[in-house]
Amino acid sequence: MGLWTRIVIILVVLIALPYYWLMIDARTGAFPAQAIDIGRLRQAAQDIPGARPASIEYAPVAVRRLPGAVLVAGGGLKQDFVGAIAFRLITPGGDTVIDSGMSEAQAREAGFSSFNPQAQRAVDGWMQRARMIVFTHEHRDHIGGFLASPAFPALAAKAVVTPQLVDGIRNIAPAAAARLPAPLVFGDYAAVAPGVVLLHTPGHTPAAQMIYVQLQDGREYLFTGDTASMRRNVSWLRPRSRLMSDWVMPEDRNATISWIKGLAALQKANPRLTLVYSHDLTWFQSPRSGPRFATGFVYKKQADDDDRTDADDAAPGDATATPAPQPAQ
């Protein structure tokens, strides 16, 4: 073997091994599924009397493209369409807002290439008119619009926060944290409005929580936050890449893997439950496989960025794809 051949082999190894570790490795076998009790969620959804949400609206306020392997380990280099998204639960007697978008300055700092000020103004209006504001966790692409709002003093009184969430906000905005209401202390599950239940799911952050929503017509949704940012996190049983989970945005990767396994088991046992993936904008905009939420803001994709098919969502090597979840009738 010649010198140059040896040099090439060494260079390939030096590049390939870190790439595999940082972007591909997704071993999950050692971590058991974290059980999610759908019965307790359904029961808690009835704990507070009153009108449940009638429908759901979403607004993507900022967008960027990321290689698939960034948010889904082993997801390849094909660009994913990633959004910072807020939601409104349209409810008689007072809406609930889930997450809050972000300001343009926050979006640029976070690396989003496109920001829609009209969408953020819509989210600001949702928060000002809402009865309640809840968050999946404290990262700026979920809570930034709330913290940056000129109306923050009034909005703070509507926020439902946990002790872990207050701690997370204190790390990024101490003055804002001091104006938050007393935190809600609960175990694993807590109803906060008719048909709306919090589920504490620490892993992505200590404050991470999922939000279960049961509509008036019986349709069920579970907002997964960044535990499962993309549909393929669950359909492939793969967490974020180690580049993200160990370096860019450190998390408890093992705990997150256990929750992803729990989500997959929950979905298999309850196919009419729709998991809502926090950043998967291609999925949101797909009329075939998406959640069919209303929106006034649609991002036009490039010609080479067609909707992923169910086959795209099947893990590499699978003969068939996992069927897309369908809303209850």
C-alpha positions in Angstrom: 0.0 0.0 0.0 1.5 3.3 -1.1 2.0 6.4 1.0 -0.8 8.4 -0.7 -3.2 5.5 -0.3 -2.5 5.4 3.4 -3.0 9.1 3.7 -6.3 9.0 1.9 -7.5 6.1 4.1 -6.5 8.0 7.3 -8.3 11.1 6.1 -11.4 9.2 5.3 -11.4 7.6 8.7 -10.8 10.9 10.4 -13.8 12.4 8.6 -16.1 9.4 8.6 -15.9 8.4 12.2 -16.8 11.9 13.7 -19.5 12.3 11.0 -21.0 8.9 12.0 -20.9 9.7 15.7 -22.2 13.3 15.4 -24.8 12.9 12.6 -25.8 9.2 12.1 -25.5 7.3 15.4 -29.0 6.7 16.8 -28.7 3.6 18.9 -31.7 3.4 21.3 -31.8 -0.2 22.4 -30.6 0.3 26.0 -33.2 2.8 26.9 -36.8 1.6 27.7 -39.9 3.4 26.5 -41.3 6.0 28.9 -45.0 5.1 29.3 -47.6 7.8 28.5 -50.9 7.0 30.0 -53.6 8.0 27.5 -56.3 7.1 30.0 -55.0 9.6 32.5 -54.8 12.3 29.8 -58.3 11.7 28.7 -59.6 11.7 32.3 -57.7 14.9 33.1 -59.1 16.6 30.0 -62.5 16.3 31.8 -61.3 17.6 35.2 -62.1 21.3 34.4 -65.7 22.0 33.4 -66.4 24.2 30.4 -66.2 24.3 26.7 -63.3 22.4 25.2 -61.4 23.9 22.1 -63.3 23.8 18.9 -60.4 23.9 16.5 -56.7 24.7 16.1 -54.8 27.3 14.1 -51.1 27.5 13.6 -48.7 30.2 12.4 -45.1 29.6 11.3 -43.3 32.8 12.1 -39.8 31.9 11.0 -38.3 29.3 8.6 -35.0 27.7 7.8 -33.7 24.7 5.9 -31.5 22.2 7.8 -30.0 18.9 6.6 -32.2 16.0 7.6 -29.5 14.5 9.9 -29.5 17.6 12.2 -32.9 17.0 13.8 -33.2 13.3 12.9 -30.0 11.3 13.4 -29.2 9.5 10.2 -31.7 11.6 8.3 -29.2 12.4 5.4 -28.3 15.6 3.8 -31.6 16.4 2.1 -32.8 19.7 3.4 -35.7 19.7 5.9 -38.2 22.6 6.0 -38.0 23.7 9.7 -40.3 26.3 11.2 -40.7 28.2 14.5 -44.5 27.7 15.0 -47.1 28.9 17.5 -50.6 27.5 17.9 -54.0 28.8 18.9 -56.7 26.6 20.5 -59.9 28.4 19.4 -62.2 28.0 22.4 -65.6 29.5 23.3 -65.0 31.7 26.3 -61.3 32.2 25.8 -58.5 30.8 23.6 -55.3 29.0 24.7 -52.0 29.8 22.9 -49.3 27.1 22.8 -45.8 28.6 22.3 -45.3 32.1 21.1 -43.1 32.5 18.0 -40.2 34.8 18.3 -39.0 38.3 17.4 -37.1 39.0 14.2 -33.9 39.6 16.1 -34.3 36.3 17.9 -34.9 34.5 14.7 -31.8 35.9 13.0 -29.7 35.1 16.1 -31.0 31.5 16.0 -30.2 31.1 12.3 -33.6 31.3 10.7 -33.3 32.5 7.1 -36.8 33.8 6.8 -39.0 35.7 9.2 -42.7 36.7 8.7 -43.6 39.8 10.7 -47.3 39.4 9.8 -47.3 35.9 11.3 -45.7 37.1 14.5 -48.1 40.0 14.7 -51.0 37.5 14.4 -49.4 35.5 17.3 -49.0 38.6 19.3 -52.7 39.3 18.8 -53.6 35.7 19.8 -51.6 36.1 23.1 -53.2 39.5 23.9 -56.7 38.1 23.4 -56.1 34.6 24.9 -57.3 33.4 28.3 -54.1 31.3 28.8 -50.6 30.9 27.3 -48.7 27.6 27.7 -45.3 26.5 26.5 -43.6 23.2 25.5 -40.3 24.5 27.0 -38.2 27.6 27.4 -36.0 27.8 24.2 -36.3 31.1 22.4 -38.0 29.6 19.3 -40.9 28.6 21.6 -41.0 31.3 24.2 -39.2 34.2 22.6 -42.3 36.0 21.2 -43.8 36.1 24.7 -40.6 37.4 26.3 -40.0 40.0 23.6 -43.6 41.3 23.5 -44.2 45.0 24.4 -47.3 43.7 26.2 -45.3 41.3 28.3 -46.5 42.6 31.7 -50.1 41.8 30.7 -49.2 38.6 29.0 -47.2 37.3 32.0 -50.3 37.1 34.1 -51.9 34.7 31.6 -48.9 32.3 31.4 -49.1 28.9 33.0 -45.5 28.1 34.2 -43.9 25.3 36.2 -41.0 25.7 38.6 -38.7 24.1 36.0 -39.9 26.5 33.3 -39.4 29.5 35.6 -35.8 28.3 36.3 -35.2 28.0 32.5 -36.6 31.5 31.8 -34.5 32.9 34.7 -31.4 31.7 32.9 -32.2 33.7 29.8 -34.3 36.6 31.0 -34.0 37.2 34.8 -36.2 40.3 34.8 -39.0 38.6 32.9 -38.8 35.6 35.2 -39.4 37.8 38.2 -42.7 39.0 36.7 -44.2 35.5 36.1 -47.1 34.3 38.2 -46.7 31.6 40.9 -45.7 28.4 39.2 -48.0 25.4 38.8 -46.7 22.5 40.8 -47.8 19.0 39.7 -46.6 15.5 39.3 -46.8 14.0 35.8 -50.2 15.3 34.5 -52.2 18.5 35.1 -55.3 19.9 33.5 -55.0 23.6 32.9 -58.2 24.3 30.9 -61.1 22.2 29.6 -59.7 19.6 27.2 -56.1 20.8 27.8 -53.6 18.8 29.9 -49.9 19.2 30.6 -47.6 16.2 30.7 -44.1 16.8 32.2 -41.6 15.1 29.9 -38.1 16.2 31.1 -35.3 15.4 28.7 -34.9 18.0 25.9 -34.8 20.4 28.9 -35.7 19.9 32.5 -38.9 22.0 31.9 -40.0 20.1 28.7 -43.6 19.2 28.6 -46.1 17.9 26.1 -49.6 19.3 25.8 -52.6 17.0 25.2 -55.6 18.6 23.6 -59.1 17.1 23.2 -61.5 19.0 21.0 -65.2 19.3 21.3 -65.7 16.7 18.5 -63.4 14.2 20.2 -60.3 14.6 18.1 -57.2 14.2 20.1 -53.7 15.8 19.7 -50.5 15.6 21.6 -48.1 18.5 21.1 -44.7 16.9 21.5 -42.5 20.0 21.7 -38.9 19.4 20.9 -38.9 15.9 22.3 -40.0 15.0 18.7 -39.4 18.0 16.5 -39.9 16.1 13.3 -42.3 13.3 12.3 -39.4 11.0 11.6 -38.2 11.2 15.2 -41.1 8.9 16.0 -41.6 7.0 12.8 -37.8 6.2 12.6 -37.4 6.0 16.4 -34.4 8.4 16.2 -33.5 11.4 18.3 -31.7 14.5 17.2 -28.2 14.2 16.0 -25.4 14.2 18.6 -24.2 17.4 17.0 -27.4 19.0 18.3 -28.1 17.0 21.5 -24.5 17.0 22.8 -23.0 20.3 21.4 -25.3 22.9 19.9 -28.3 22.5 22.3 -27.4 20.0 25.0 -30.1 17.7 26.3 -30.6 14.5 28.2 -30.4 12.3 25.1 -31.2 9.1 26.9 -34.4 10.5 28.5 -35.4 12.0 25.1 -35.0 8.6 23.4 -37.2 7.0 26.1 -39.9 9.5 25.5 -39.7 9.0 21.7 -40.1 5.3 22.2 -43.1 6.1 24.5 -44.6 8.3 21.8 -44.2 5.5 19.2 -45.9 3.0 21.5 -48.7 5.5 22.2 -49.3 6.2 18.5 -49.4 2.5 17.7 -52.0 1.8 20.4 -54.0 4.9 19.5 -53.8 5.5 15.8 -56.5 8.2 15.9 -54.4 10.3 18.2 -52.4 12.9 16.2 -48.9 13.7 17.4 -48.0 17.3 16.6 -44.3 17.7 15.8 -43.1 21.1 16.8 -40.9 22.1 13.8 -41.9 19.8 10.8 -43.2 22.5 8.5 -43.4 20.2 5.5 -45.6 17.9 7.5 -47.8 20.7 8.7 -48.4 22.0 5.1 -49.1 18.5 3.7 -52.9 18.2 3.0 -52.5 14.4 2.9 -50.5 13.5 6.0 -50.4 16.7 8.1 -52.8 17.7 10.9 -55.0 19.9 8.8 -54.9 22.8 11.1 -56.0 26.2 9.8 -53.4 28.8 8.9 -53.1 32.1 7.2 -49.4 31.7 6.5 -48.2 29.1 3.9 -44.5 29.0 2.9 -44.0 28.2 -0.8 -41.4 25.5 -1.3 -38.8 25.1 -4.0 -39.4 22.7 -6.8 -37.0 20.1 -5.3 -38.7 20.3 -1.9 -41.8 18.3 -2.5 -43.8 16.8 0.4 -42.2 13.8 2.0 -44.2 10.7 1.3 -45.0 8.0 3.8 -42.2 6.0 2.3 -39.8 8.9 3.2 -41.0 8.5 6.8 -40.2 4.8 6.9 -36.9 4.1 8.6 -34.1 3.0 6.2 -34.5 -0.7 5.4 -38.2 -0.9 6.3 -40.4 -2.6 3.7 -43.4 -0.5 4.6 -44.0 2.9 6.0 -45.8 3.7 9.2 -49.3 5.0 8.3 -50.0 8.7 8.9 -52.2 9.3 11.9 -55.7 10.2 11.0 -58.0 12.5 13.1 -60.9 10.9 14.8 -64.2 11.3 13.1 
